[in-house]
Amino acid sequence: MTPEKLPVEQYETQLAEKTTRLQNMMATFSAPAVEVYRSPVSHYRMRAEFRIWHEGDDLYHIIFDQQTRERIRVDQFPAASELINQLMPLMIAAIRSNDALRRKLFQIDYLSTLSGQVVISLLYHRKLDDVWQQAAETLRHELRAQGFDLQLIGRATKTKICLDRDYVDERLPVAGREMIYRQIENSFTQPNAAMNIQMLEWALDVTKDAAGDLLELYCGNGNFSLALARNFRRVLATEIAKPSVAAAQYNIAANQIDNVQIIRMAAEEFTQAMNGVRTFNRLQGTNLQDYQCETIFVDPPRSGLDEDTVKLVQGYPQILYISCNPQTLCANLETLSQTHNITRLALFDQFPYTHHMECGVLLTRR
């Protein structure tokens, strides 16, 4: 696949292969048929990162082939949002002719939204000064005059210059409601917005008859916990990254949700607190025993759940598990399937034209 041409004609074949592969992986656990959720075939990535290659007086975006490490020039990137593609040539043209912006620039990161907002980060191998900031402010003004709702950030070693703000506010239609999500630059967000909507709506569907409260580990900016709040009496969610916690607190207020509480701690720490291994000042004022959590939701990193957290998760009647790595999910299911059955299984094609799979399982206690 070249960066400027997607093999759209191969999409159905690749999706069918992923579906078969996931079904075969889950056969050991007597999983039901896979529910398949398709991605748009182009302009599905809301964020993109490019290295910048300098060649004489010219410079341009590049990516590296993952197999050969070959350098590939990228002038347009149809996997990325239309907004990113509109801005790529404008950014290059403006930077090419301005020494303050181009000197020792080595990377540009784009974070866009369906709501039309974008934040662009310029990364440098040099100290950024007032001359750089003035040039960056001029560039931001010119792009805003062209109608772009744009934020610009400069990064260097131990330096971050934010001309206005370092976030975008996404708006997603989720099962009849518009959800507002503040997304912080350089923090995790779901890369495929269309797929994120389908994931949220699937999670809502599989928990529509849930009882009691919801416990969520790894909540990030509240992406799932805020959408799922309508299905539960209360939601208790944990997250360790400070920027994500701040975004989640904003999102709670922006969406006028009054039954979600965020605790800043890692899943492993929460497991220790629940098991009485340690006490945490961060839990002062929160009585964990007040919550009657019948459902636990986890969306862990690629490494999956650690052994202690798997045992904690196993104690809940209903488990909703979103995984970006079916291999580690299967490893966790070796334990979870001893007490729970998989009642729903979904494939979310978060990363088209790659071998990567995002999937979801709902497990209920036998």
C-alpha positions as CSV (number, residue, x, y, z in Angstrom):
1,M,0.0,0.0,0.0
2,T,1.4,3.4,-1.0
3,P,0.6,6.3,1.3
4,E,-1.2,8.2,-1.5
5,K,-3.3,5.2,-2.7
6,L,-5.4,2.9,-0.6
7,P,-6.2,-0.6,-2.0
8,V,-9.9,-0.1,-1.6
9,E,-10.7,-3.1,-3.8
10,Q,-8.9,-5.3,-1.2
11,Y,-10.9,-4.0,1.7
12,E,-13.6,-6.7,1.7
13,T,-11.0,-9.5,1.4
14,Q,-8.9,-8.2,4.2
15,L,-12.0,-7.7,6.5
16,A,-13.2,-11.2,5.7
17,E,-9.7,-12.6,6.6
18,K,-9.7,-10.7,9.9
19,T,-13.2,-12.0,10.7
20,T,-12.2,-15.6,10.1
21,R,-9.0,-15.2,12.1
22,L,-10.8,-13.8,15.1
23,Q,-13.6,-16.4,15.0
24,N,-10.9,-19.2,14.9
25,M,-9.0,-17.6,17.8
26,M,-12.2,-17.5,19.9
27,A,-13.4,-21.0,19.0
28,T,-11.5,-22.4,22.0
29,F,-13.8,-20.3,24.2
30,S,-17.1,-21.3,22.5
31,A,-17.7,-17.8,21.4
32,P,-20.7,-16.8,19.3
33,A,-20.5,-15.5,15.7
34,V,-18.5,-12.4,15.2
35,E,-20.4,-9.1,14.8
36,V,-18.5,-7.2,12.2
37,Y,-18.2,-3.4,12.2
38,R,-16.7,-1.8,9.1
39,S,-14.5,1.2,8.8
40,P,-14.8,3.9,6.2
41,V,-12.4,2.9,3.4
42,S,-10.7,6.3,3.4
43,H,-10.2,9.4,5.6
44,Y,-10.8,7.3,8.7
45,R,-7.8,8.4,10.9
46,M,-8.2,11.5,13.0
47,R,-4.6,11.7,13.8
48,A,-1.3,11.2,11.9
49,E,2.4,11.7,12.6
50,F,4.9,12.4,9.9
51,R,8.7,12.8,10.0
52,I,10.0,15.8,8.0
53,W,12.7,15.2,5.4
54,H,14.9,18.2,4.4
55,E,16.4,18.1,0.9
56,G,18.3,21.2,-0.1
57,D,15.8,24.1,0.0
58,D,12.9,21.6,-0.1
59,L,11.2,19.7,2.7
60,Y,8.3,17.3,2.8
61,H,6.4,14.7,5.0
62,I,7.7,11.2,5.0
63,I,6.8,7.9,6.6
64,F,9.0,4.7,6.8
65,D,8.0,1.4,5.4
66,Q,7.5,-0.9,8.4
67,Q,9.1,-3.9,6.6
68,T,12.1,-2.3,4.7
69,R,12.4,1.0,6.7
70,E,12.5,2.6,3.3
71,R,11.7,6.4,3.3
72,I,8.5,7.3,1.5
73,R,7.5,10.8,0.6
74,V,3.9,11.7,1.5
75,D,2.2,14.7,-0.1
76,Q,-1.3,13.3,0.6
77,F,-2.4,10.6,3.0
78,P,-5.9,9.3,2.2
79,A,-6.0,7.2,5.4
80,A,-6.1,10.5,7.4
81,S,-9.0,12.8,7.7
82,E,-9.9,15.2,4.9
83,L,-9.0,18.0,7.3
84,I,-5.5,16.7,7.7
85,N,-5.1,16.3,4.0
86,Q,-6.2,19.9,3.4
87,L,-3.6,21.2,5.8
88,M,-0.6,19.1,4.8
89,P,0.4,21.0,1.7
90,L,-0.4,24.4,3.3
91,M,1.8,23.6,6.3
92,I,4.7,22.5,4.0
93,A,4.4,25.5,1.8
94,A,4.4,27.9,4.8
95,I,7.3,26.2,6.6
96,R,9.4,25.8,3.4
97,S,9.7,29.5,3.0
98,N,10.3,30.4,6.6
99,D,13.7,29.6,8.2
100,A,12.4,30.2,11.7
101,L,9.8,27.5,11.2
102,R,11.8,25.0,9.1
103,R,15.2,25.0,10.9
104,K,15.7,21.6,12.6
105,L,12.1,20.7,12.3
106,F,11.9,16.9,12.3
107,Q,8.3,15.9,12.8
108,I,4.7,17.2,12.5
109,D,1.8,15.7,14.4
110,Y,-1.9,16.3,13.4
111,L,-4.9,15.7,15.7
112,S,-8.2,16.4,14.0
113,T,-11.9,15.9,14.8
114,L,-15.2,15.3,13.1
115,S,-16.2,18.6,14.6
116,G,-13.7,20.5,12.4
117,Q,-11.1,21.3,15.0
118,V,-7.4,20.5,14.7
119,V,-4.2,20.8,16.7
120,I,-0.8,20.7,14.9
121,S,2.4,20.1,16.8
122,L,5.8,21.0,15.3
123,L,8.7,19.1,16.8
124,Y,12.3,20.4,16.7
125,H,15.9,19.5,17.5
126,R,16.7,23.0,18.7
127,K,15.7,25.6,21.3
128,L,12.6,27.5,20.4
129,D,12.8,31.3,20.8
130,D,10.6,34.5,20.4
131,V,11.4,34.6,16.7
132,W,9.9,31.1,16.3
133,Q,6.9,32.0,18.3
134,Q,6.2,35.1,16.2
135,A,6.5,33.1,13.0
136,A,4.2,30.4,14.4
137,E,1.6,33.0,15.4
138,T,1.7,34.5,11.9
139,L,1.2,31.0,10.4
140,R,-1.7,30.3,12.8
141,H,-3.3,33.6,11.9
142,E,-3.0,32.9,8.2
143,L,-4.5,29.5,8.4
144,R,-7.4,30.7,10.6
145,A,-8.1,33.4,8.1
146,Q,-8.6,30.5,5.6
147,G,-11.3,29.1,7.8
148,F,-9.4,26.5,9.8
149,D,-10.3,26.1,13.5
150,L,-6.6,25.4,14.3
151,Q,-4.3,25.3,17.3
152,L,-0.5,25.3,16.9
153,I,2.1,23.9,19.3
154,G,5.9,23.9,19.3
155,R,7.9,21.2,21.0
156,A,11.6,20.8,21.7
157,T,13.6,19.1,24.5
158,K,11.9,20.1,27.8
159,T,9.9,22.8,26.0
160,K,6.3,23.1,24.9
161,I,5.0,26.4,23.5
162,C,1.3,26.4,23.2
163,L,0.0,29.5,21.3
164,D,-3.5,29.1,22.5
165,R,-4.6,25.7,23.8
166,D,-3.4,22.2,23.5
167,Y,-6.7,20.4,22.9
168,V,-9.6,19.9,20.6
169,D,-13.2,19.3,21.4
170,E,-14.7,16.4,19.5
171,R,-18.5,16.0,19.0
172,L,-19.8,12.5,18.3
173,P,-23.4,11.3,17.6
174,V,-23.8,8.3,19.9
175,A,-27.1,6.4,20.0
176,G,-29.2,9.5,19.6
177,R,-27.1,11.9,21.8
178,E,-24.3,14.2,20.9
179,M,-21.3,13.4,23.1
180,I,-18.6,16.1,23.7
181,Y,-15.0,14.8,24.2
182,R,-12.1,17.0,25.0
183,Q,-8.9,15.4,23.5
184,I,-5.5,16.6,24.7
185,E,-2.6,16.8,22.4
186,N,0.0,14.0,22.9
187,S,-2.6,11.9,24.9
188,F,-4.3,8.8,23.8
189,T,-7.5,9.1,21.8
190,Q,-9.3,6.6,19.6
191,P,-7.8,7.2,16.1
192,N,-10.8,6.1,14.0
193,A,-13.7,8.3,14.9
194,A,-16.3,6.5,12.8
195,M,-15.3,3.2,14.4
196,N,-15.3,4.8,17.9
197,I,-18.9,5.7,17.4
198,Q,-19.7,2.1,16.5
199,M,-17.8,0.8,19.5
200,L,-19.7,3.0,21.8
201,E,-23.0,2.1,20.4
202,W,-22.1,-1.6,20.6
203,A,-21.1,-1.2,24.2
204,L,-24.4,0.5,24.9
205,D,-26.4,-2.2,23.3
206,V,-24.7,-5.1,25.1
207,T,-25.2,-3.4,28.5
208,K,-28.7,-2.1,27.9
209,D,-30.2,-4.4,30.5
210,A,-27.4,-4.1,33.0
211,A,-28.1,-3.9,36.7
212,G,-26.3,-1.9,39.4
213,D,-23.2,0.2,38.9
214,L,-20.3,0.1,36.4
215,L,-16.6,-0.1,37.3
216,E,-14.2,1.0,34.5
217,L,-10.4,0.6,34.5
218,Y,-8.2,2.5,32.0
219,C,-10.9,5.1,31.3
220,G,-8.7,7.7,29.5
221,N,-10.7,10.8,28.8
222,G,-14.0,9.1,29.7
223,N,-14.7,8.0,26.1
224,F,-16.6,4.8,27.2
225,S,-17.6,5.7,30.7
226,L,-19.5,8.8,29.8
227,A,-21.4,7.1,26.9
228,L,-22.2,4.1,29.1
229,A,-23.4,6.2,32.1
230,R,-27.0,6.2,30.7
231,N,-27.2,2.4,31.2
232,F,-26.1,2.4,34.9
233,R,-27.0,3.9,38.3
234,R,-23.5,5.1,38.8
235,V,-20.1,4.7,37.2
236,L,-16.7,4.6,39.0
237,A,-13.7,4.9,36.6
238,T,-10.0,4.9,37.1
239,E,-7.2,6.5,35.0
240,I,-3.6,7.3,35.9
241,A,-2.6,10.0,33.3
242,K,-3.2,13.5,34.7
243,P,-4.1,15.1,31.3
244,S,-6.6,12.4,30.6
245,V,-8.1,12.7,34.1
246,A,-8.4,16.5,33.5
247,A,-10.1,15.9,30.2
248,A,-12.5,13.4,31.7
249,Q,-13.5,15.8,34.4
250,Y,-14.2,18.5,31.7
251,N,-16.2,16.0,29.6
252,I,-18.3,15.0,32.6
253,A,-19.3,18.7,33.0
254,A,-19.7,19.4,29.3
255,N,-22.0,16.4,28.9
256,Q,-24.0,17.3,32.0
257,I,-23.5,13.8,33.5
258,D,-23.9,13.5,37.3
259,N,-23.4,9.8,37.9
260,V,-19.7,9.4,37.0
261,Q,-16.7,9.6,39.3
262,I,-13.1,9.5,38.1
263,I,-10.3,8.3,40.4
264,R,-6.7,9.0,39.4
265,M,-5.0,5.7,39.9
266,A,-3.6,2.8,37.8
267,A,-5.7,-0.4,37.4
268,E,-3.0,-2.2,39.4
269,E,-3.3,0.3,42.3
270,F,-7.1,0.0,42.3
271,T,-6.7,-3.8,42.5
272,Q,-4.5,-3.4,45.5
273,A,-7.0,-1.0,47.1
274,M,-9.9,-3.4,46.5
275,N,-7.9,-6.3,47.9
276,G,-6.8,-4.3,51.0
277,V,-3.1,-4.6,50.2
278,R,-2.6,-0.8,50.3
279,T,-4.5,2.4,51.3
280,F,-4.4,5.5,49.0
281,N,-4.9,9.1,50.0
282,R,-6.5,9.6,46.6
283,L,-9.4,7.4,47.8
284,Q,-10.2,9.7,50.7
285,G,-13.9,10.6,50.6
286,T,-14.7,7.7,48.3
287,N,-16.3,4.6,49.9
288,L,-15.8,1.8,47.5
289,Q,-18.3,-0.2,49.4
290,D,-21.1,2.2,48.4
291,Y,-20.8,1.0,44.8
292,Q,-22.7,-2.1,43.8
293,C,-20.8,-2.8,40.6
294,E,-22.3,-5.7,38.7
295,T,-20.4,-4.9,35.5
296,I,-16.7,-4.1,35.0
297,F,-15.4,-2.6,31.8
298,V,-11.7,-2.8,30.7
299,D,-9.9,-1.5,27.7
300,P,-6.3,-2.3,28.6
301,P,-3.1,-1.5,26.6
302,R,-1.7,-4.1,24.2
303,S,-0.1,-6.1,27.0
304,G,-3.6,-6.9,28.3
305,L,-4.5,-7.3,32.0
306,D,-1.9,-8.3,34.6
307,E,-2.6,-11.5,36.6
308,D,-3.9,-9.7,39.7
309,T,-6.3,-7.5,37.7
310,V,-7.6,-10.6,35.8
311,K,-8.5,-12.1,39.1
312,L,-10.2,-8.9,40.2
313,V,-12.2,-8.7,36.9
314,Q,-13.2,-12.3,37.4
315,G,-15.1,-11.4,40.5
316,Y,-17.8,-9.4,38.6
317,P,-21.0,-11.0,37.1
318,Q,-20.6,-9.2,33.8
319,I,-17.3,-8.3,32.1
320,L,-17.1,-6.0,29.0
321,Y,-13.6,-6.2,27.5
322,I,-12.4,-4.1,24.6
323,S,-9.0,-5.3,23.2
324,C,-6.5,-3.9,20.7
325,N,-4.6,-7.2,20.9
326,P,-6.6,-10.4,20.5
327,Q,-3.5,-12.4,21.5
328,T,-3.3,-11.0,25.0
329,L,-7.1,-11.1,25.2
330,C,-7.0,-14.8,24.6
331,A,-4.3,-15.2,27.3
332,N,-6.7,-13.4,29.7
333,L,-9.6,-15.5,28.5
334,E,-7.8,-18.6,29.6
335,T,-8.6,-17.5,33.1
336,L,-11.8,-15.6,32.6
337,S,-13.5,-18.5,30.7
338,Q,-13.2,-20.7,33.8
339,T,-16.0,-18.7,35.4
340,H,-17.6,-16.8,32.5
341,N,-19.1,-17.5,29.1
342,I,-18.6,-15.2,26.0
343,T,-22.1,-14.0,25.1
344,R,-21.2,-11.3,22.5
345,L,-18.2,-11.0,20.2
346,A,-17.4,-8.1,17.9
347,L,-14.7,-7.1,15.4
348,F,-14.1,-3.4,15.1
349,D,-12.0,-2.6,12.0
350,Q,-10.1,0.2,13.7
351,F,-7.1,-0.2,11.5
352,P,-8.0,-1.0,7.8
353,Y,-5.4,-2.3,5.5
354,T,-3.3,-3.7,8.4
355,H,-3.3,-7.0,10.2
356,H,-4.3,-5.3,13.5
357,M,-7.7,-6.1,15.0
358,E,-9.7,-4.4,17.7
359,C,-12.4,-6.6,19.2
360,G,-14.9,-6.6,22.0
361,V,-16.3,-9.4,24.2
362,L,-19.1,-9.5,26.7
363,L,-18.7,-12.2,29.3
364,T,-21.4,-13.3,31.8
365,R,-20.9,-15.5,34.9
366,R,-22.1,-19.0,34.5
